Amino acid sequence: MSKILIIDDDPMAVRMIGFMLKKKGHTALSAENGDDGLAKLSAEKPALTLLDVEMPGENGIDVLRQIRADSVSAGAKVCLMTGTPDENVLSAADELGAMGCLEKPVQAKELFEMLDKAEC
C-alpha cells in the first residue's frame, strides 16, 4: 500500500496512528519535529503527510508553509492534525491547500476517510 508520514512530537499519538495505518496495510514513517519531517518528506516522498499543528519550535502551519514554498514538495498531500481546532487553524489549512484537519486524538474512521480522500 502507501507510505504515510506522521510529523508529531507526541510519541503516543505517532504510535496510535501508526498502528491504525499498519492495520490497513500502509507503511508508517515518523518524524518528531518539522526539520526531520521536511527531510523525510523530501527523501521518502510519502503518499500523505499527517502534520501536527502544536509542536515545539516551528508549528505545523509554519512547516506546511515551508512545504508549499519548496518546489520539490509543493504538491505534497498534507493533512493537519490538532487537539484544539479553531477558525485560525482551519482557515490556514484551507489557505495552504491542506486536505483537511483531523482532530486529535485521531479516530480510525476519520483517518480512514482521509486516506480514501487522498487516494492512499
C-alpha positions in Angstrom: 0.0 0.0 0.0 1.2 3.6 0.7 3.8 5.3 2.8 2.3 7.8 5.2 4.5 10.3 7.1 3.4 11.3 10.6 5.1 14.5 11.8 4.2 14.8 15.5 6.2 15.3 18.7 3.8 13.1 20.7 5.2 9.5 20.7 1.8 8.1 21.9 -0.1 9.8 19.0 2.5 8.6 16.5 2.2 5.0 17.9 -1.6 5.0 17.8 -1.8 6.5 14.3 1.0 4.1 13.1 -0.9 1.2 14.4 -4.1 2.2 12.6 -2.2 2.7 9.3 -0.4 -0.7 9.6 -3.8 -2.3 10.2 -4.8 -1.0 6.7 -1.6 -2.2 5.2 0.2 1.1 5.0 3.8 1.9 6.0 4.0 4.5 8.7 7.0 6.8 8.8 7.5 9.3 11.6 9.3 12.5 12.4 9.2 14.3 15.8 9.7 17.8 14.5 9.4 20.0 11.4 13.0 19.8 10.3 13.1 16.0 10.5 9.7 15.9 8.8 10.8 18.1 5.9 13.8 15.9 5.4 11.8 12.7 5.4 9.1 14.2 3.1 11.8 15.0 0.6 13.6 11.7 0.9 10.7 9.3 1.2 8.0 11.0 -1.0 5.1 9.7 1.1 1.6 9.5 -0.4 0.2 11.5 2.5 1.7 13.5 5.4 -0.1 13.9 8.7 1.2 17.1 10.3 0.5 18.1 13.9 -0.2 21.8 14.4 1.0 22.1 18.0 4.7 21.2 18.1 7.5 23.0 20.0 9.6 25.3 17.8 8.0 25.5 14.4 4.4 24.7 14.5 2.6 22.7 11.8 1.3 25.8 10.0 4.9 27.0 9.6 6.1 23.6 8.4 3.2 23.5 5.9 4.3 26.9 4.6 7.8 25.6 4.0 6.4 22.5 2.2 4.4 24.7 -0.1 7.4 27.0 -0.7 9.7 24.2 -1.8 9.4 23.3 -5.5 10.1 19.6 -4.8 7.4 19.2 -2.1 4.9 21.9 -3.0 2.4 19.4 -4.4 2.5 17.0 -1.4 -0.7 15.8 0.1 -0.8 17.1 3.7 -3.5 16.8 6.4 -3.1 18.8 9.6 -3.9 17.3 13.0 -4.8 19.3 16.1 -6.2 18.8 19.6 -7.6 22.3 19.5 -9.3 23.0 16.1 -10.2 26.7 15.8 -11.0 29.0 12.9 -7.4 30.2 12.6 -6.1 26.6 12.1 -8.9 25.7 9.7 -8.5 28.8 7.6 -4.7 28.4 7.5 -5.2 24.7 6.5 -7.6 25.8 3.7 -5.4 28.7 2.6 -2.3 26.5 2.4 -4.0 23.7 0.5 -4.2 21.1 3.2 -6.5 18.2 2.5 -8.2 18.8 5.8 -7.7 18.8 9.6 -8.1 15.8 11.8 -9.0 16.3 15.4 -6.7 14.6 18.0 -6.9 12.1 19.3 -7.3 10.8 15.8 -10.2 8.4 15.3 -9.8 5.5 12.9 -13.0 6.4 11.0 -11.8 9.9 10.2 -8.2 8.7 9.5 -9.5 6.1 7.0 -11.8 8.7 5.4 -8.8 11.0 4.9 -6.8 8.1 3.4 -9.6 7.5 0.9 -9.8 11.2 0.1 -6.0 11.2 -0.5 -6.4 8.0 -2.6 -3.9 6.1 -0.5 
